[in-house]
Amino acid sequence: MNLSDFGDRICILGPSNSGKSTLANAIARKRGLEAVHLDQLFHLPNTDWQQRPKDEFITLHDAAIASEHWVMDGNYSVCMTQRFRRATGLILLDISTPASLLRYFRRTLFETKRHGALEGGRDSIKWDMIRHIAVVTPRNRKRYQAMFEELELPKLRLSSLRSIKQCFRDWSLSLD
């Protein structure tokens, strides 16, 4: 499948720390789209990942999807329905829970700058995040897979870190 097959409004879903933001930025650069990181809309800048009020997040989300050209990474099921109605393509990163946990620890401990980071924030190891990756995400996996199957959009499921790297090569995407 060619990258252009996904159109100008691409959703990227997947577990935490699967590489959604990195892929979104790479696609945005390649295609001239705006990269929208839902984590940055959901959380207040210059905090330790403090959540915005729900209605404020939905307002920011809906304003972002009203644009004609975007690649948006993140799940946030509270507003998936309207996002999917606007989307022209969907990419699901479906990597394993151990791979997500490994990436979380590596990112938090060793990376000082990353795609999709919260402005003014600093990542740190949090038990809530470990629980989210290890317990909540596996429960959501089936739900996301079912949504993926039901949507009639150009779509691609990447089920391993190796397949994500291959996708970068196939589409000539760069990390920076």
C-alpha positions as CSV (number, residue, x, y, z in Angstrom):
1,M,0.0,0.0,0.0
2,N,1.3,3.5,-0.9
3,L,1.4,6.2,1.7
4,S,-0.7,8.4,-0.6
5,D,-3.5,5.8,-0.5
6,F,-4.3,7.0,3.1
7,G,-5.4,10.5,2.0
8,D,-4.8,13.7,3.8
9,R,-6.4,12.9,7.2
10,I,-4.7,9.9,8.7
11,C,-5.3,8.4,12.2
12,I,-2.6,6.3,13.9
13,L,-3.8,4.1,16.7
14,G,-2.0,1.7,19.0
15,P,-0.7,1.0,22.5
16,S,1.3,3.5,24.5
17,N,4.9,3.6,23.4
18,S,4.3,1.8,20.1
19,G,5.8,4.6,18.0
20,K,2.6,6.5,17.0
21,S,4.0,10.0,17.4
22,T,7.3,9.1,15.7
23,L,5.3,7.7,12.7
24,A,2.9,10.6,12.7
25,N,5.8,13.1,12.5
26,A,7.6,11.2,9.8
27,I,4.4,11.0,7.7
28,A,3.6,14.7,8.3
29,R,7.1,15.7,7.0
30,K,6.9,13.4,4.0
31,R,3.3,14.4,3.0
32,G,3.2,18.1,4.2
33,L,0.4,17.4,6.7
34,E,0.1,18.7,10.2
35,A,1.1,16.3,13.0
36,V,-1.4,16.3,15.8
37,H,-0.4,14.5,19.0
38,L,-3.5,13.8,21.1
39,D,-1.4,13.4,24.2
40,Q,-0.5,17.1,23.9
41,L,-4.2,18.0,23.5
42,F,-5.3,15.8,26.4
43,H,-2.7,17.0,28.9
44,L,-1.9,20.5,30.1
45,P,1.5,21.8,29.0
46,N,4.2,22.5,31.6
47,T,2.7,19.9,34.0
48,D,3.6,16.3,34.9
49,W,0.9,14.9,32.5
50,Q,-2.0,16.6,34.2
51,Q,-5.2,16.1,32.3
52,R,-7.3,18.9,30.8
53,P,-11.0,19.1,31.6
54,K,-12.8,16.6,29.2
55,D,-14.8,19.2,27.4
56,E,-11.7,21.3,26.8
57,F,-9.9,18.3,25.3
58,I,-12.9,17.4,23.0
59,T,-13.1,21.1,21.8
60,L,-9.4,21.0,20.9
61,H,-9.7,17.6,19.3
62,D,-12.7,18.6,17.2
63,A,-11.0,21.8,16.1
64,A,-8.0,19.7,15.0
65,I,-10.0,17.2,13.0
66,A,-11.9,20.1,11.2
67,S,-8.7,20.8,9.3
68,E,-8.3,19.3,5.9
69,H,-4.7,18.0,6.2
70,W,-3.5,16.1,9.3
71,V,-2.0,12.9,10.7
72,M,-3.2,12.4,14.2
73,D,-1.7,9.9,16.7
74,G,-3.4,8.7,19.8
75,N,-6.4,6.6,20.9
76,Y,-8.7,8.5,23.3
77,S,-12.0,6.6,22.6
78,V,-14.1,9.5,24.0
79,C,-13.7,11.2,20.6
80,M,-12.9,8.4,18.2
81,T,-16.2,8.4,16.5
82,Q,-15.9,11.9,15.1
83,R,-12.3,11.4,14.3
84,F,-13.0,8.3,12.2
85,R,-15.8,10.1,10.4
86,R,-13.2,12.7,9.2
87,A,-10.4,10.3,8.6
88,T,-9.3,9.2,5.1
89,G,-6.9,6.5,6.3
90,L,-6.0,4.5,9.4
91,I,-2.8,2.9,10.6
92,L,-2.9,0.5,13.6
93,L,0.4,-0.2,15.4
94,D,-0.4,-3.4,17.2
95,I,2.9,-4.2,19.0
96,S,3.2,-6.6,21.9
97,T,2.8,-5.5,25.6
98,P,6.5,-6.5,26.4
99,A,7.7,-4.3,23.4
100,S,5.5,-1.4,24.7
101,L,6.9,-1.7,28.2
102,L,10.5,-2.0,27.0
103,R,10.0,1.2,24.8
104,Y,8.4,3.0,27.8
105,F,11.4,2.3,30.1
106,R,14.0,3.1,27.3
107,R,12.2,6.4,26.4
108,T,11.7,7.5,30.0
109,L,15.1,6.7,31.2
110,F,17.3,7.5,28.2
111,E,15.6,9.9,25.8
112,T,15.6,13.5,26.6
113,K,13.8,14.6,23.5
114,R,11.0,12.7,21.8
115,H,8.2,13.1,19.3
116,G,4.9,14.0,20.9
117,A,6.4,15.0,24.2
118,L,4.4,17.3,26.5
119,E,5.7,20.9,26.3
120,G,7.6,21.7,29.4
121,G,7.1,18.2,30.8
122,R,9.7,15.6,31.8
123,D,8.9,11.9,31.5
124,S,9.4,9.8,34.5
125,I,8.6,6.2,35.4
126,K,5.1,6.1,36.8
127,W,3.2,3.1,38.2
128,D,0.0,4.3,36.6
129,M,1.6,4.1,33.2
130,I,3.1,0.7,33.8
131,R,-0.3,-0.5,34.8
132,H,-1.9,1.1,31.8
133,I,0.5,-0.6,29.4
134,A,0.5,-4.0,31.2
135,V,-3.2,-4.3,32.2
136,V,-5.4,-1.8,30.4
137,T,-3.8,-1.9,26.9
138,P,-4.2,-5.7,26.5
139,R,-7.9,-5.4,27.3
140,N,-8.3,-2.6,24.7
141,R,-6.4,-4.6,22.0
142,K,-9.4,-6.6,21.0
143,R,-11.6,-3.5,20.9
144,Y,-9.2,-1.6,18.7
145,Q,-8.8,-4.6,16.4
146,A,-12.6,-4.8,16.0
147,M,-12.9,-1.1,15.2
148,F,-10.1,-1.4,12.7
149,E,-11.8,-4.3,11.0
150,E,-15.2,-2.5,10.8
151,L,-13.9,0.8,9.3
152,E,-14.1,1.1,5.6
153,L,-11.1,3.2,5.0
154,P,-7.7,2.5,3.5
155,K,-6.0,0.9,6.5
156,L,-2.8,-0.9,7.5
157,R,-2.1,-3.0,10.6
158,L,1.6,-3.2,11.7
159,S,2.0,-5.9,14.2
160,S,5.6,-5.7,15.2
161,L,8.5,-3.3,15.6
162,R,10.1,-5.0,12.6
163,S,7.0,-4.3,10.4
164,I,7.0,-0.6,11.6
165,K,10.7,-0.2,10.6
166,Q,9.9,-1.9,7.2
167,C,7.1,0.6,6.7
168,F,9.6,3.5,7.3
169,R,11.8,2.0,4.6
170,D,9.0,1.3,2.2
171,W,7.7,4.8,2.4
172,S,11.1,6.4,2.6
173,L,10.3,8.1,5.9
174,S,13.0,9.7,8.1
175,L,13.1,9.8,11.9
176,D,14.0,13.5,12.0
